[in-house]
Amino acid sequence: MAPIVASTEGDEYVAELIPVDNRLYDGMTIKGLLDKFSPPGPPSYVYVVDRIALNNPEHPILVIDTGSAEYGTRGLVVRVIPKEVASIEANLSIGNTGLIDYKDAADRDGVFRGFQQ
């Protein structure tokens, strides 16, 4: 798998994602993923390449907040186009933004394609 890279004003950032390719997860619901991937503590996220991501020409990846329920965003989902993944991962990992920021900025179809300038 090639690294996912974001580039901004000459700086590059490589997303810190761990790929999991296992047919046991095929068809798993969001609730099932939340039950399976539930780290304690601050928000954590799962990036899912599902049938929609594979079949849609834009390949919108599903991002799910799997963090602790105490933060109030557990189970929040948004789809993002691949070119935005590294930037989103970078900002989520340092707490610069929350998944709700991307959900709120998503287009009417629920896909985040970048912040409008």
C-alpha positions in Angstrom: 0.0 0.0 0.0 1.4 3.4 -1.0 1.6 6.0 1.8 -1.1 8.7 1.9 0.6 12.1 1.7 -0.7 15.6 2.2 1.3 18.5 0.9 0.7 22.1 2.0 2.9 25.0 1.0 5.9 22.7 0.4 5.5 20.7 3.6 4.6 17.0 3.3 2.8 14.9 5.9 2.4 11.1 5.7 -0.7 9.8 7.4 -0.1 7.4 10.2 -2.7 4.7 9.3 -2.5 1.0 9.9 -4.1 -0.9 7.0 -6.2 -3.9 7.9 -7.3 -6.2 5.1 -9.4 -9.0 6.5 -12.5 -10.5 5.0 -13.8 -11.1 8.5 -14.8 -7.5 8.6 -16.7 -7.6 5.2 -20.2 -6.4 5.7 -19.7 -5.4 9.3 -22.0 -2.6 10.5 -20.8 0.6 12.0 -22.1 -0.7 15.4 -20.0 -3.8 14.8 -16.9 -1.7 14.1 -17.5 0.3 17.2 -17.7 -2.8 19.3 -14.6 -4.2 17.7 -12.4 -1.0 17.7 -13.1 0.8 21.0 -9.9 2.2 22.4 -10.3 3.9 25.8 -9.5 7.6 26.1 -9.5 10.4 23.5 -11.2 10.1 20.2 -9.8 7.5 17.8 -10.8 6.9 14.2 -11.3 4.1 11.8 -11.0 4.8 8.0 -13.1 2.3 6.1 -12.8 1.5 2.4 -16.2 -0.2 1.8 -18.2 -1.0 -1.2 -19.3 2.6 -1.6 -15.7 3.8 -1.6 -14.7 1.1 -4.1 -17.6 1.7 -6.5 -18.0 5.4 -6.4 -15.7 7.3 -8.9 -14.5 9.6 -6.1 -13.8 6.7 -3.8 -15.1 8.5 -0.6 -13.6 6.8 2.4 -15.9 6.4 5.5 -14.3 7.8 8.7 -15.8 6.7 12.0 -15.1 8.2 15.4 -14.5 5.2 17.7 -13.4 7.1 20.7 -14.8 7.1 24.2 -18.5 8.0 24.6 -17.5 10.6 27.1 -16.5 12.9 24.3 -20.0 12.8 22.7 -18.9 12.0 19.2 -18.6 8.2 19.3 -20.2 6.8 16.2 -20.0 10.0 14.2 -19.3 9.3 10.6 -18.4 11.3 7.5 -17.1 10.3 4.0 -13.9 12.0 2.7 -12.3 11.9 -0.7 -8.8 10.2 -0.6 -6.8 13.4 -1.3 -8.1 14.9 2.0 -7.3 11.8 4.2 -3.7 12.7 5.2 -4.6 16.3 6.1 -7.7 15.1 8.1 -5.6 12.4 9.9 -2.9 15.0 10.8 -5.4 17.5 12.2 -7.4 14.8 14.1 -4.3 13.3 15.6 -3.2 16.6 17.2 -6.7 17.7 18.2 -6.6 20.6 15.9 -10.0 19.7 14.6 -12.7 17.1 15.4 -14.6 14.9 13.0 -17.6 17.1 13.5 -15.7 19.9 11.7 -15.4 17.7 8.6 -19.0 16.5 8.8 -20.3 20.1 9.1 -18.2 21.1 6.1 -19.3 18.1 3.9 -21.3 18.7 0.8 -25.0 17.8 0.7 -24.2 14.2 -0.3 -22.2 13.8 3.0 -18.8 13.8 1.4 -16.0 16.1 2.6 -14.1 17.4 -0.4 -12.1 20.1 1.4 -12.8 23.4 3.1 -14.2 26.1 0.9 -11.9 29.1 0.6 
